[in-house]
């Protein structure tokens, strides 16, 4: 882990730059600073750990006393990560600002499944009993799942700009309609799952949102050369989603509540965004996040 010290120092610097904007929490000041917990969250995801217990044992075995004089107990670490949700959102905003991510008005959109529990455990799961989870179909892997659908938009540099959670059985185009207000004025590039002439016209009229999708071969209307060039950029979001799954275990999250799943997803997105920021600062390939610690 050649870049470990540099990574931790960069996380600390970003945290300190937004610290004055963070809401003050009542109560006794924690023994382990919030900045250290944020460092541990990002490091956990960079290393690909799914569980806090195995991650904390790994860090302890490395004997990094100089970097982490004190480590939190597993359950306390879990609670602190949830309490720091507003801090995570603020740091994500700061990273997007530093990356000048909003300067590009073109966005690429896609959705990916977030399986929460296996269908066979539906009747035994407390999460399923407490929440109205829907059954979705993952066409790429050809299986049904119980959980959520994650909608993700990235810019042409592959930086995650926004995420949202939707029912697993909701059509991709309906997820976009629900998010249309905050995407107003943008050019959105999607796959055939977003195809729909009537909805495209309504999005353009009501939100000044230009939706570009590939047409089917049997349709009379076909894409212009400009649209074809933009559609080729879809490979960027495909690479992003693949890394979120392979490196950060996006489809294998472990949590005991629906909010826990959502928070861990946000932590993964933060880690990925930080990885892009680190690579750009280090003049590396921006999207080579997997090798960030080597």
Number of C-alpha atoms within 10 A of each C-alpha: 10 9 10 14 12 12 20 18 13 16 21 16 13 16 22 13 12 14 16 9 10 12 9 8 8 6 6 6 9 8 9 15 9 19 19 18 18 23 19 23 22 22 19 23 23 21 16 16 18 18 15 18 14 13 20 19 12 13 16 14 9 9 11 11 11 7 12 15 9 13 18 16 11 16 10 10 19 18 10 17 20 15 13 16 15 12 21 22 14 17 23 22 16 16 19 19 12 10 18 11 19 13 9 12 13 18 28 27 24 21 24 20 24 25 22 24 18 12 15 10 11 15 10 9 15 12 19 20 11 10 11 10 21 16 17 21 14 17 9 7 7 8 9 17 22 24 27 24 24 19 19 21 23 23 23 18 16 23 28 24 18 16 16 16 16 21 19 24 19 14 15 22 17 13 20 22 16 12 15 18 14 11 21 16 16 18 19 22 25 26 17 13 13 23 18 13 11 8 16 18 15 14 21 17 11 11 17 17 21 20 23 21 23 18 15 12 8 7 7 7 9 14 14 9 9 8 14 14 11 19 18 10 18 20 12 18 25 17 13 19 18 15 18 21 16 13 19 26 18 23 15 14 20 16 17 11 15 16 12 16 20 18 18 21 22 18 23 24 25 22 25 26 23 25 24 24 22 20 18 14 11 11 9 14 13 19 22 14 23 17 14 22 16 8
